[in-house]
């Protein structure tokens, strides 16, 4: 009878009720006090679970095999052989473990090297893409024209929260919003005529923007310059110098923002350029301001659109499509971004993730598009075509088609969503939608060759950029 812990005959033997093994009492009690379990099977064990065994107190005789020197030498040899064998097995296991560890380290090092190489190749590809020039057919030199999206993207959390807050605020009041008291009526618009004009040098320009006060008009053109026109004094108040041909323009509060043929978005304050952001490999064809006022969207001939944080002058989202893009607009609630392509497709993307949410197919290259303030309609016009298509976002279907009779270069809704103004080389036209009767009418049409238009204050006037570069104001009596 040997102790299961020491392997020696116990002086005070006890047996475990859980495993049935015999232990030296002092050894098992010490083990229980430290671990609280049976040393053999690991079950919970207390001192009360030990059964004391009674044995006769007799002198244990020496084994007969250990009574002579040859026997002792044999025992020592056996023990030595067992010890050497155990040492050999341990060394063998250590060598195997070292080999496995070495293999694992090599695989880890190889994986790190592959990741570093792929990351470097990705960065080089992005750098090369940003430096590519755009060929005459709108594709980037060295590319095959296929859609390219390197990584899944999302805007920063702070920007996403701002987009959500803007959508919640605007969408909650949009349908209940009444028409302002002093807003123009169809009868008032019927009386519109030219009340003033400002000649500029920006012939055939389509870059026109009126600021929030409706007192300043920003016009940019192919000469690489932009003029700020004072609509009250009917004169050019200031001129700005751009780095390339201006393709589109808008106001960020009181700061002019101009898109250029170099792909750069240039922001001015006073006479100085305060920021220059570049995301496109080729001309940036259009820009749009988010309803929150701090985000900017742009599209370009490199088949991509980009979103910018104007407060930090950084690109926060860059998404590639499968066609050259010509125009863009944000949804009035700010959660969607629509782009038009030369393929005739109008694509609607989620602002926070860049995911494609809806597509509308038109015939020809998309010339212009505009969201209605009702939040459900989207007006579009194709290049060199005379019709305006109105799409219902809820049904993803074409709701109405208006034939103006002249090619259309620009369309824009008023703040109430009841007037849709259209400009073209043949005329300036205003369409009116009467919600009560759900019918359309045409209260105004004037033969003014125009390339861009903007609504004035309270829709009591229309600012028109003529094809000859003249900025005209249309108003009523």
Sine and cosine of phi, psi and omega as CSV:
sin_phi,cos_phi,sin_psi,cos_psi,sin_omega,cos_omega
0.00,0.00,0.91,-0.41,-0.06,-1.00
-0.88,-0.48,0.48,-0.87,0.04,-1.00
-0.94,0.34,0.71,-0.70,-0.02,-1.00
-0.95,0.30,-0.19,0.98,0.01,-1.00
-0.99,-0.14,-0.78,0.62,-0.10,-1.00
-1.00,-0.04,-0.38,0.92,-0.07,-1.00
0.98,0.22,0.16,0.99,0.01,-1.00
-0.94,-0.33,0.38,-0.92,0.09,-1.00
-0.88,0.47,0.78,-0.62,-0.04,-1.00
-0.97,0.24,0.59,-0.81,0.08,-1.00
-0.99,0.17,-0.61,0.80,0.05,-1.00
-0.80,-0.60,0.99,0.12,-0.11,-0.99
-0.96,0.29,0.64,-0.77,0.13,-0.99
-0.70,-0.71,0.42,-0.91,0.01,-1.00
-0.88,-0.47,0.60,-0.80,0.02,-1.00
-1.00,0.06,0.73,-0.68,0.06,-1.00
-0.94,0.34,-0.36,0.93,-0.09,-1.00
-1.00,0.06,-0.67,0.74,-0.04,-1.00
-0.93,-0.38,-0.29,0.96,-0.02,-1.00
0.98,0.19,0.06,1.00,-0.01,-1.00
-0.99,0.15,0.40,-0.92,0.00,-1.00
-0.99,-0.15,0.64,-0.77,-0.01,-1.00
-0.69,-0.73,0.38,-0.93,0.24,-0.97
-0.96,0.29,0.78,-0.63,-0.14,-0.99
-0.84,0.55,-0.73,0.68,-0.07,-1.00
-0.92,0.40,-0.54,0.84,-0.01,-1.00
-0.95,0.30,-0.69,0.72,-0.03,-1.00
-0.94,0.33,-0.57,0.82,0.04,-1.00
-0.91,0.42,-0.62,0.78,0.04,-1.00
-0.90,0.43,-0.63,0.77,0.01,-1.00
-0.92,0.40,-0.67,0.75,-0.01,-1.00
-0.90,0.43,-0.66,0.75,-0.02,-1.00
-0.89,0.45,-0.46,0.89,-0.03,-1.00
-1.00,-0.03,-0.66,0.75,-0.10,-0.99
-0.94,-0.34,-0.52,0.86,-0.01,-1.00
0.96,0.27,0.32,0.95,-0.02,-1.00
-0.73,-0.68,0.24,-0.97,0.08,-1.00
-0.95,0.31,0.75,-0.66,-0.04,-1.00
-0.89,0.45,-0.37,0.93,-0.09,-1.00
-1.00,-0.03,-0.82,0.57,-0.09,-1.00
-0.96,-0.28,-0.06,1.00,0.09,-1.00
0.98,0.21,0.11,0.99,0.04,-1.00
-0.97,0.26,0.37,-0.93,0.03,-1.00
-0.86,0.51,0.70,-0.71,-0.07,-1.00
-0.57,-0.82,0.70,-0.72,0.07,-1.00
-0.86,-0.51,0.17,-0.99,0.00,-1.00
-0.88,0.47,-0.51,0.86,-0.01,-1.00
-0.93,0.36,-0.31,0.95,0.00,-1.00
-1.00,0.09,0.05,1.00,0.00,-1.00
-1.00,-0.07,0.70,-0.71,0.02,-1.00
-0.95,-0.33,0.84,-0.54,-0.04,-1.00
-0.97,0.23,0.72,-0.69,-0.02,-1.00
-0.97,-0.26,0.66,-0.75,0.00,-1.00
-0.98,-0.19,0.79,-0.61,0.05,-1.00
-0.75,-0.66,0.42,-0.91,0.01,-1.00
-0.96,0.29,0.65,-0.76,0.01,-1.00
-1.00,0.05,1.00,0.09,0.02,-1.00
-0.85,-0.53,0.37,-0.93,0.00,-1.00
-0.98,0.21,0.84,-0.55,0.00,-1.00
-0.97,0.25,0.87,-0.49,-0.04,-1.00
-0.94,0.34,0.44,-0.90,0.03,-1.00
-0.94,0.33,0.70,-0.71,0.03,-1.00
-0.84,0.55,0.62,-0.78,-0.07,-1.00
-0.90,0.43,-0.39,0.92,-0.03,-1.00
-0.96,0.26,-0.23,0.97,-0.03,-1.00
-0.95,-0.31,0.44,0.90,-0.04,-1.00
-0.99,-0.15,-0.03,1.00,0.00,-1.00
-0.71,-0.70,0.36,-0.93,-0.02,-1.00
-0.90,0.44,-0.71,0.70,0.05,-1.00
-0.85,0.53,-0.60,0.80,0.03,-1.00
-0.92,0.40,-0.68,0.73,0.01,-1.00
-0.89,0.46,-0.68,0.74,0.02,-1.00
-0.88,0.47,-0.62,0.78,0.03,-1.00
-0.90,0.44,-0.66,0.75,0.03,-1.00
-0.90,0.43,-0.70,0.71,0.01,-1.00
-0.88,0.48,-0.65,0.76,0.01,-1.00
-0.89,0.45,-0.68,0.73,0.01,-1.00
-0.88,0.47,-0.69,0.72,0.01,-1.00
-0.90,0.43,-0.64,0.77,0.01,-1.00
-0.90,0.43,-0.68,0.73,0.03,-1.00
-0.87,0.49,-0.68,0.73,0.01,-1.00
-0.89,0.45,-0.65,0.76,0.00,-1.00
-0.91,0.40,-0.68,0.73,0.02,-1.00
-0.90,0.44,-0.66,0.75,0.01,-1.00
-0.89,0.46,-0.67,0.74,0.02,-1.00
-0.90,0.44,-0.66,0.75,0.03,-1.00
-0.89,0.46,-0.66,0.75,0.01,-1.00
-0.89,0.46,-0.68,0.73,0.01,-1.00
-0.90,0.44,-0.62,0.78,0.03,-1.00
-0.90,0.43,-0.67,0.74,0.04,-1.00
-0.90,0.45,-0.63,0.78,0.01,-1.00
-0.90,0.44,-0.70,0.72,0.04,-1.00
-0.90,0.43,-0.62,0.79,0.03,-1.00
-0.89,0.45,-0.68,0.73,0.02,-1.00
-0.89,0.45,-0.65,0.76,0.02,-1.00
-0.91,0.41,-0.66,0.75,0.02,-1.00
-0.89,0.45,-0.67,0.74,0.04,-1.00
-0.88,0.48,-0.64,0.77,0.00,-1.00
-0.91,0.41,-0.67,0.74,0.03,-1.00
-0.90,0.43,-0.65,0.76,0.02,-1.00
-0.91,0.42,-0.66,0.75,0.03,-1.00
-0.88,0.47,-0.66,0.75,0.03,-1.00
-0.90,0.43,-0.67,0.74,0.01,-1.00
-0.90,0.44,-0.67,0.74,0.02,-1.00
-0.90,0.43,-0.63,0.78,0.02,-1.00
-0.90,0.43,-0.69,0.72,0.02,-1.00
-0.90,0.44,-0.64,0.77,0.03,-1.00
-0.90,0.44,-0.70,0.72,0.01,-1.00
-0.89,0.46,-0.65,0.76,0.02,-1.00
-0.90,0.43,-0.65,0.76,0.01,-1.00
-0.90,0.44,-0.67,0.75,0.03,-1.00
-0.89,0.46,-0.66,0.75,0.01,-1.00
-0.90,0.43,-0.65,0.76,0.01,-1.00
-0.90,0.43,-0.70,0.72,0.01,-1.00
-0.88,0.47,-0.68,0.73,0.01,-1.00
-0.89,0.45,-0.66,0.76,-0.01,-1.00
-0.92,0.39,-0.70,0.71,0.00,-1.00
-0.90,0.43,-0.65,0.76,0.04,-1.00
-0.89,0.46,-0.68,0.74,0.04,-1.00
-0.89,0.46,-0.70,0.71,0.03,-1.00
-0.89,0.46,-0.64,0.77,0.04,-1.00
-0.89,0.46,-0.72,0.70,0.00,-1.00
-0.90,0.45,-0.63,0.77,0.04,-1.00
-0.91,0.41,-0.62,0.78,0.03,-1.00
-0.90,0.43,-0.67,0.74,0.04,-1.00
-0.89,0.45,-0.68,0.74,-0.01,-1.00
-0.90,0.43,-0.68,0.74,0.02,-1.00
-0.90,0.44,-0.66,0.75,0.01,-1.00
-0.88,0.48,-0.64,0.77,-0.02,-1.00
-0.93,0.36,-0.33,0.95,-0.04,-1.00
-0.98,-0.21,-0.09,1.00,-0.02,-1.00
-0.92,0.39,0.56,-0.83,0.09,-1.00
-1.00,-0.06,0.37,-0.93,-0.02,-1.00
-0.99,-0.12,0.76,-0.65,0.00,-1.00
-0.99,0.12,0.06,-1.00,-0.09,-1.00
-0.89,0.45,-0.47,0.88,-0.03,-1.00
-1.00,0.02,0.12,0.99,0.10,-0.99
1.00,-0.04,-0.01,1.00,0.02,-1.00
-0.99,-0.15,0.41,-0.91,0.00,-1.00
-0.98,0.19,0.67,-0.74,0.01,-1.00
-0.86,0.51,0.73,-0.68,0.03,-1.00
1.00,-0.01,-0.05,1.00,0.03,-1.00
-0.94,-0.33,0.29,-0.96,-0.02,-1.00
-0.99,-0.15,0.11,0.99,0.06,-1.00
0.99,0.10,0.00,1.00,0.02,-1.00
-0.97,0.23,0.34,-0.94,0.05,-1.00
-0.91,0.41,0.64,-0.77,-0.04,-1.00
-0.74,-0.67,0.87,-0.50,0.08,-1.00
-0.70,-0.72,0.94,-0.34,-0.14,-0.99
-0.96,0.28,-0.80,0.61,-0.08,-1.00
-0.74,-0.68,0.45,-0.89,0.20,-0.98
-0.92,0.39,0.69,-0.72,-0.13,-0.99
-0.79,-0.61,0.45,-0.89,0.18,-0.98
-0.57,-0.82,0.45,-0.89,0.05,-1.00
-0.97,0.23,0.34,-0.94,0.04,-1.00
-0.83,0.55,0.44,-0.90,-0.07,-1.00
-0.85,0.52,-0.63,0.78,-0.01,-1.00
-0.90,0.44,-0.63,0.77,0.03,-1.00
-0.93,0.36,-0.67,0.75,0.02,-1.00
-0.87,0.49,-0.65,0.76,0.03,-1.00
-0.91,0.42,-0.61,0.79,0.03,-1.00
-0.92,0.40,-0.65,0.76,0.03,-1.00
-0.90,0.44,-0.70,0.72,0.02,-1.00
-0.89,0.46,-0.69,0.72,-0.02,-1.00
-0.90,0.43,-0.64,0.77,0.02,-1.00
-0.91,0.42,-0.70,0.72,0.01,-1.00
-0.88,0.47,-0.71,0.70,-0.02,-1.00
-0.89,0.46,-0.66,0.75,-0.03,-1.00
-0.92,0.38,-0.71,0.70,-0.08,-1.00
-0.98,0.21,-0.65,0.76,-0.04,-1.00
-0.93,0.35,-0.45,0.89,-0.04,-1.00
-0.95,0.30,-0.38,0.93,-0.05,-1.00
-0.92,-0.39,-0.12,0.99,-0.15,-0.99
-0.89,0.46,-0.77,0.64,-0.08,-1.00
-0.95,0.32,-0.41,0.91,-0.01,-1.00
-1.00,-0.05,-0.02,1.00,-0.08,-1.00
-0.96,0.27,0.81,-0.59,0.00,-1.00
-1.00,0.06,0.38,-0.92,0.07,-1.00
-0.93,0.36,0.79,-0.62,0.00,-1.00
-0.82,0.58,0.50,-0.87,-0.12,-0.99
-0.87,0.50,-0.68,0.73,-0.08,-1.00
-1.00,-0.06,0.34,0.94,-0.05,-1.00
-0.96,0.27,0.50,-0.87,-0.04,-1.00
-0.90,0.44,0.51,-0.86,0.05,-1.00
-0.93,-0.36,0.28,-0.96,0.06,-1.00
-0.84,0.55,-0.59,0.80,0.02,-1.00
-0.90,0.43,-0.59,0.80,0.03,-1.00
-0.93,0.37,-0.67,0.74,-0.03,-1.00
-0.92,0.39,-0.48,0.88,0.03,-1.00
-0.87,0.50,-0.43,0.90,-0.07,-1.00
-1.00,-0.02,0.03,1.00,-0.07,-1.00
-0.87,0.50,0.64,-0.77,0.11,-0.99
-0.45,-0.89,0.15,-0.99,-0.03,-1.00
-0.94,0.35,0.85,-0.52,0.02,-1.00
-0.95,-0.32,-0.14,0.99,0.02,-1.00
-0.04,-1.00,0.39,-0.92,0.02,-1.00
-0.51,-0.86,0.51,-0.86,-0.01,-1.00
-0.77,-0.64,0.93,-0.36,0.02,-1.00
-0.94,0.33,0.70,-0.72,0.12,-0.99
-0.75,-0.67,0.12,-0.99,-0.03,-1.00
-1.00,-0.08,0.16,0.99,-0.13,-0.99
-1.00,-0.06,0.93,0.36,0.03,-1.00
-0.92,0.38,0.64,-0.77,0.04,-1.00
0.87,0.49,0.32,0.95,0.06,-1.00
-0.99,0.16,0.53,-0.85,0.06,-1.00
-0.89,-0.45,0.14,0.99,-0.06,-1.00
-1.00,-0.09,0.99,-0.16,0.02,-1.00
-0.73,-0.69,0.71,-0.70,0.05,-1.00
-0.54,-0.84,0.69,-0.73,0.05,-1.00
-0.94,-0.35,0.71,-0.71,-0.07,-1.00
-0.97,0.25,0.04,-1.00,-0.10,-1.00
-0.90,0.44,-0.52,0.86,0.00,-1.00
-0.98,0.20,-0.17,0.98,-0.03,-1.00
0.89,0.46,0.39,0.92,0.01,-1.00
-0.95,-0.31,-0.28,0.96,-0.03,-1.00
-0.83,-0.56,0.67,-0.74,0.06,-1.00
-0.87,-0.49,0.77,-0.64,0.02,-1.00
-0.98,-0.20,0.82,-0.57,0.00,-1.00
-0.81,-0.59,0.79,-0.61,0.00,-1.00
-0.80,-0.60,0.51,-0.86,-0.11,-0.99
-0.61,-0.79,-0.10,-1.00,-0.09,-1.00
-0.94,0.33,-0.17,0.98,0.00,-1.00
-0.98,0.18,-0.01,1.00,-0.04,-1.00
0.98,0.18,0.36,0.93,0.04,-1.00
-0.78,-0.63,0.27,-0.96,0.06,-1.00
-0.64,-0.77,0.60,-0.80,0.01,-1.00
-0.89,-0.45,0.64,-0.76,0.12,-0.99
-0.97,-0.24,0.91,-0.41,-0.07,-1.00
-0.99,-0.15,0.75,-0.67,0.08,-1.00
-1.00,0.08,0.95,-0.31,-0.07,-1.00
-0.95,0.30,-0.36,0.93,0.02,-1.00
-0.98,0.21,-0.73,0.69,-0.02,-1.00
-1.00,0.04,-0.15,0.99,0.00,-1.00
0.83,0.56,0.81,0.58,0.02,-1.00
-0.44,-0.90,0.30,-0.96,0.09,-1.00
-0.99,0.16,0.88,-0.47,-0.07,-1.00
-1.00,0.01,-0.45,0.89,-0.09,-1.00
-0.30,-0.95,0.51,-0.86,0.07,-1.00
-0.83,-0.55,0.57,-0.82,-0.02,-1.00
-0.82,-0.57,0.47,-0.88,0.01,-1.00
-0.94,-0.34,0.81,-0.58,0.01,-1.00
-0.98,-0.22,0.22,-0.97,-0.02,-1.00
-0.99,0.10,-0.16,0.99,-0.01,-1.00
-0.30,-0.96,-0.12,-0.99,0.04,-1.00
-0.89,0.46,0.77,-0.64,0.00,-1.00
-0.98,0.17,0.77,-0.64,-0.03,-1.00
-0.95,-0.31,-0.42,0.91,0.02,-1.00
-0.30,-0.95,0.28,-0.96,-0.05,-1.00
-0.44,-0.90,0.41,-0.91,0.12,-0.99
-0.36,-0.93,0.10,-0.99,0.04,-1.00
-0.95,-0.31,0.71,-0.71,0.19,-0.98
-0.94,-0.35,0.99,-0.14,-0.21,-0.98
0.84,0.55,-0.91,-0.42,0.02,-1.00
-0.97,-0.26,0.30,0.95,-0.03,-1.00
-0.95,-0.30,0.79,-0.61,0.08,-1.00
-0.95,0.32,0.68,-0.73,0.07,-1.00
-0.83,-0.55,0.81,-0.59,-0.11,-0.99
-0.79,-0.61,0.76,-0.65,0.11,-0.99
-1.00,-0.04,0.62,-0.79,-0.10,-0.99
-0.81,-0.58,0.21,-0.98,0.02,-1.00
-0.95,0.31,-0.21,0.98,0.06,-1.00
-0.99,0.14,-0.13,0.99,-0.05,-1.00
1.00,-0.07,-0.09,1.00,-0.04,-1.00
-1.00,0.03,0.54,-0.84,0.14,-0.99
-0.96,-0.28,0.88,-0.48,-0.09,-1.00
-0.94,-0.33,0.73,-0.68,-0.04,-1.00
-0.90,-0.45,0.74,-0.67,-0.06,-1.00
-0.88,-0.48,0.46,-0.89,0.15,-0.99
-0.63,-0.77,0.90,-0.43,-0.15,-0.99
0.93,0.36,-0.76,-0.65,0.04,-1.00
-1.00,-0.07,-0.13,0.99,-0.14,-0.99
-0.99,-0.17,0.58,-0.82,0.12,-0.99
-1.00,0.09,0.87,-0.50,-0.09,-1.00
-0.98,-0.18,-0.25,0.97,0.01,-1.00
-0.36,-0.93,0.49,-0.87,0.05,-1.00
-0.59,-0.81,0.92,-0.38,-0.07,-1.00
-0.91,-0.42,0.72,-0.70,-0.03,-1.00
-0.79,-0.61,0.78,-0.62,0.07,-1.00
-0.75,-0.66,-0.39,0.92,-0.13,-0.99
-0.99,-0.12,0.60,-0.80,0.10,-0.99
-1.00,-0.06,0.96,0.28,-0.09,-1.00
0.71,-0.70,-0.09,-1.00,-0.06,-1.00
-0.86,0.51,0.67,-0.74,0.21,-0.98
-1.00,0.05,0.90,-0.43,-0.18,-0.98
-1.00,0.05,-0.38,0.93,-0.02,-1.00
-0.33,-0.94,0.43,-0.90,0.05,-1.00
-0.71,-0.70,0.39,-0.92,0.03,-1.00
-0.53,-0.85,0.56,-0.83,-0.01,-1.00
-0.98,-0.22,0.72,-0.69,0.02,-1.00
-0.95,0.32,0.52,-0.85,-0.01,-1.00
-0.84,0.54,-0.42,0.91,0.02,-1.00
-0.94,0.33,-0.32,0.95,0.07,-1.00
1.00,-0.02,-0.14,0.99,-0.06,-1.00
-0.89,-0.45,-0.01,1.00,0.00,-1.00
-0.89,-0.46,0.61,-0.80,-0.01,-1.00
-0.81,-0.59,0.62,-0.78,0.08,-1.00
-0.88,-0.48,0.57,-0.82,0.04,-1.00
-0.62,-0.78,0.43,-0.90,0.09,-1.00
-0.79,-0.62,0.35,-0.94,-0.06,-1.00
-0.53,-0.85,0.12,-0.99,0.03,-1.00
-0.95,0.32,-0.21,0.98,0.02,-1.00
-0.99,0.15,0.26,0.97,0.05,-1.00
0.93,0.37,0.48,0.88,-0.03,-1.00
-0.71,-0.70,0.34,-0.94,0.21,-0.98
-0.82,-0.58,0.45,-0.89,-0.06,-1.00
-0.72,-0.70,0.53,-0.85,0.11,-0.99
-0.91,-0.42,0.64,-0.77,-0.07,-1.00
-0.82,-0.58,0.58,-0.81,0.18,-0.98
-1.00,-0.05,0.95,-0.31,-0.09,-1.00
-0.93,0.37,-0.45,0.90,-0.01,-1.00
-0.94,0.35,-0.48,0.88,0.02,-1.00
-0.93,-0.37,-0.07,1.00,-0.01,-1.00
0.83,0.56,0.71,0.70,-0.02,-1.00
-0.80,-0.60,0.50,-0.87,0.11,-0.99
-0.99,0.17,0.81,-0.58,-0.03,-1.00
-0.94,-0.35,-0.23,0.97,0.02,-1.00
-0.39,-0.92,0.71,-0.70,0.02,-1.00
-0.63,-0.78,0.91,-0.42,-0.11,-0.99
-0.83,-0.56,0.73,-0.68,0.01,-1.00
-0.99,-0.16,0.62,-0.78,0.05,-1.00
-0.90,-0.43,-0.22,-0.98,-0.05,-1.00
-0.95,-0.30,0.24,0.97,0.00,-1.00
-0.44,-0.90,0.43,-0.90,0.05,-1.00
-0.89,0.45,0.69,-0.72,-0.07,-1.00
-0.97,-0.23,0.61,-0.79,-0.12,-0.99
-0.88,-0.47,-0.46,0.89,-0.08,-1.00
-0.45,-0.89,0.29,-0.96,-0.03,-1.00
-0.37,-0.93,0.41,-0.91,0.08,-1.00
-0.40,-0.92,0.53,-0.85,0.14,-0.99
-1.00,0.03,0.56,-0.83,0.14,-0.99
-0.89,0.45,0.54,-0.84,-0.01,-1.00
-0.83,0.56,-0.44,0.90,0.05,-1.00
-1.00,0.05,-0.23,0.97,0.11,-0.99
1.00,0.03,0.03,1.00,-0.05,-1.00
-1.00,-0.08,-0.19,0.98,-0.01,-1.00
-0.82,-0.57,0.48,-0.88,0.02,-1.00
-0.74,-0.68,0.88,-0.47,-0.05,-1.00
-0.97,-0.23,0.65,-0.76,0.03,-1.00
-0.76,-0.65,0.52,-0.85,0.06,-1.00
-0.92,-0.39,0.59,-0.81,-0.10,-1.00
-0.85,-0.53,0.34,-0.94,0.04,-1.00
-0.92,0.38,-0.30,0.95,0.03,-1.00
-0.97,0.25,-0.15,0.99,-0.02,-1.00
1.00,-0.08,-0.04,1.00,-0.04,-1.00
-1.00,-0.02,0.70,-0.72,0.13,-0.99
-0.97,-0.25,0.88,-0.48,-0.04,-1.00
-0.93,-0.36,0.67,-0.74,0.01,-1.00
-0.91,-0.42,0.81,-0.59,-0.08,-1.00
-0.89,-0.47,0.44,-0.90,0.13,-0.99
-0.97,0.23,0.78,-0.63,-0.08,-1.00
-0.91,0.41,-0.58,0.81,-0.10,-0.99
-0.98,0.21,-0.50,0.86,-0.09,-1.00
-0.87,-0.49,-0.26,0.97,-0.08,-1.00
0.97,0.24,0.19,0.98,-0.01,-1.00
-0.97,0.22,0.63,-0.78,0.01,-1.00
-0.96,0.27,0.83,-0.55,-0.08,-1.00
-0.97,-0.24,-0.51,0.86,-0.02,-1.00
-0.31,-0.95,0.39,-0.92,0.03,-1.00
-0.68,-0.73,0.63,-0.78,0.08,-1.00
-0.79,-0.61,0.74,-0.68,-0.06,-1.00
-0.98,-0.22,0.82,-0.57,0.08,-1.00
-0.89,-0.46,0.13,-0.99,-0.01,-1.00
-0.97,-0.25,0.96,-0.28,-0.01,-1.00
0.92,-0.38,-0.02,-1.00,0.01,-1.00
-0.98,0.18,0.71,-0.70,-0.02,-1.00
-0.95,0.32,0.84,-0.54,-0.02,-1.00
-1.00,-0.01,-0.70,0.71,-0.07,-1.00
-0.40,-0.92,0.40,-0.92,0.09,-1.00
-0.50,-0.87,0.39,-0.92,-0.02,-1.00
-0.37,-0.93,0.71,-0.70,0.08,-1.00
-0.99,0.11,0.64,-0.76,0.13,-0.99
-0.98,0.20,0.47,-0.88,0.02,-1.00
-0.94,0.35,-0.17,0.99,0.09,-1.00
-0.97,0.24,-0.16,0.99,0.09,-1.00
0.99,0.14,-0.05,1.00,-0.07,-1.00
-0.86,-0.51,-0.23,0.97,-0.05,-1.00
-0.94,-0.35,0.55,-0.83,0.06,-1.00
-0.73,-0.68,0.85,-0.52,0.02,-1.00
-0.99,-0.15,0.70,-0.71,0.00,-1.00
-0.68,-0.74,0.43,-0.90,0.09,-1.00
-0.61,-0.79,0.62,-0.78,-0.02,-1.00
-0.99,-0.11,0.43,-0.91,-0.03,-1.00
-0.88,0.48,0.74,-0.67,0.05,-1.00
0.91,0.41,0.23,0.97,0.04,-1.00
-0.95,-0.32,0.37,-0.93,-0.13,-0.99
-0.98,-0.22,0.03,1.00,-0.09,-1.00
-0.95,-0.31,0.51,-0.86,0.12,-0.99
-0.93,-0.37,0.81,-0.59,0.04,-1.00
-0.98,-0.20,0.70,-0.71,0.06,-1.00
-0.91,-0.41,0.86,-0.51,-0.07,-1.00
-0.97,-0.26,0.60,-0.80,0.09,-1.00
-0.99,-0.10,0.92,-0.40,-0.05,-1.00
-0.91,0.42,-0.49,0.87,-0.03,-1.00
-0.94,0.34,-0.55,0.84,-0.05,-1.00
-0.96,-0.28,-0.10,0.99,-0.06,-1.00
0.79,0.61,0.68,0.73,-0.07,-1.00
-0.67,-0.74,0.39,-0.92,0.04,-1.00
-0.97,0.24,0.83,-0.55,-0.09,-1.00
-1.00,-0.06,-0.64,0.77,-0.09,-1.00
-0.42,-0.91,0.54,-0.84,0.08,-1.00
-0.80,-0.60,0.81,-0.58,0.04,-1.00
-0.93,-0.37,0.78,-0.62,0.06,-1.00
-0.98,-0.18,0.93,-0.37,-0.04,-1.00
-0.99,0.17,-0.43,0.90,-0.02,-1.00
1.00,-0.05,-0.10,1.00,0.03,-1.00
-0.67,-0.75,0.47,-0.88,0.07,-1.00
-0.83,0.55,0.54,-0.84,-0.09,-1.00
-0.89,-0.45,0.74,-0.67,0.02,-1.00
-0.93,-0.36,-0.35,0.94,-0.07,-1.00
-0.40,-0.92,0.67,-0.74,0.12,-0.99
-0.76,-0.65,0.53,-0.85,0.00,-1.00
-0.42,-0.91,0.70,-0.71,0.06,-1.00
-1.00,0.02,0.42,-0.91,0.13,-0.99
-1.00,0.06,0.06,-1.00,-0.08,-1.00
-0.90,0.44,-0.49,0.87,-0.04,-1.00
-1.00,0.03,-0.22,0.98,0.00,-1.00
0.98,0.21,0.21,0.98,0.01,-1.00
-0.98,-0.21,-0.29,0.96,0.01,-1.00
-0.89,-0.46,0.73,-0.68,0.07,-1.00
-0.85,-0.53,0.92,-0.40,-0.01,-1.00
-0.99,-0.13,0.62,-0.78,0.00,-1.00
-0.75,-0.66,0.66,-0.75,0.02,-1.00
-0.86,-0.51,0.52,-0.85,0.04,-1.00
-0.27,-0.96,0.13,-0.99,-0.01,-1.00
-0.91,0.41,-0.20,0.98,-0.01,-1.00
-0.99,-0.15,-0.54,0.84,-0.08,-1.00
-0.17,-0.99,0.18,-0.98,0.21,-0.98
-0.93,-0.37,0.81,-0.59,-0.10,-0.99
-0.78,-0.62,0.61,-0.80,0.08,-1.00
-0.85,-0.53,0.81,-0.58,0.09,-1.00
-0.97,-0.22,0.58,-0.81,-0.01,-1.00
-0.84,-0.54,0.74,-0.67,0.07,-1.00
-0.94,-0.33,0.87,-0.49,0.04,-1.00
-1.00,-0.04,0.93,-0.36,-0.06,-1.00
-0.91,0.41,-0.55,0.83,-0.05,-1.00
-0.91,0.42,-0.66,0.75,-0.03,-1.00
-0.98,-0.22,-0.07,1.00,-0.03,-1.00
0.80,0.60,0.71,0.70,-0.03,-1.00
-0.77,-0.63,0.38,-0.93,0.00,-1.00
-0.94,-0.33,0.52,-0.85,0.09,-1.00
-0.58,-0.81,0.17,-0.99,-0.01,-1.00
-0.83,-0.56,1.00,0.02,-0.06,-1.00
-0.97,0.26,-0.28,0.96,-0.08,-1.00
-0.54,-0.84,0.66,-0.75,0.16,-0.99
-0.42,-0.91,0.77,-0.64,0.02,-1.00
-0.64,-0.77,0.67,-0.74,-0.07,-1.00
-0.98,0.20,0.96,0.27,0.07,-1.00
-0.89,-0.45,0.90,-0.43,0.06,-1.00
-0.89,0.45,0.92,-0.40,-0.11,-0.99
-0.76,-0.65,0.49,-0.87,0.06,-1.00
-0.91,-0.42,-0.33,0.94,0.02,-1.00
-0.40,-0.92,0.46,-0.89,0.00,-1.00
-0.62,-0.78,0.40,-0.92,0.10,-0.99
-0.59,-0.81,0.55,-0.83,0.07,-1.00
-0.98,0.20,0.59,-0.81,0.10,-1.00
-1.00,0.02,-0.16,-0.99,-0.04,-1.00
-0.89,0.45,0.73,-0.69,0.05,-1.00
0.84,0.53,0.34,0.94,-0.05,-1.00
0.85,0.53,0.38,0.92,0.02,-1.00
-1.00,0.10,-0.03,1.00,0.03,-1.00
-0.39,-0.92,0.27,-0.96,0.07,-1.00
-0.76,-0.65,0.76,-0.65,0.07,-1.00
-1.00,-0.10,0.81,-0.59,-0.10,-0.99
-0.86,-0.51,0.74,-0.67,0.15,-0.99
-0.99,-0.17,0.93,-0.36,-0.03,-1.00
-0.97,0.25,0.31,-0.95,0.02,-1.00
-0.91,0.41,-0.31,0.95,0.04,-1.00
-1.00,-0.01,0.08,1.00,0.01,-1.00
1.00,-0.02,-0.03,1.00,0.00,-1.00
-0.98,0.20,0.73,-0.69,0.09,-1.00
-0.99,-0.12,0.92,-0.39,-0.04,-1.00
-0.92,-0.39,0.48,-0.88,0.06,-1.00
-0.91,-0.42,0.82,-0.57,0.07,-1.00
-0.97,-0.23,0.82,-0.57,-0.02,-1.00
-0.60,-0.80,0.18,-0.98,-0.01,-1.00
-0.97,-0.24,0.10,-1.00,-0.01,-1.00
-1.00,0.02,0.00,0.00,0.00,0.00
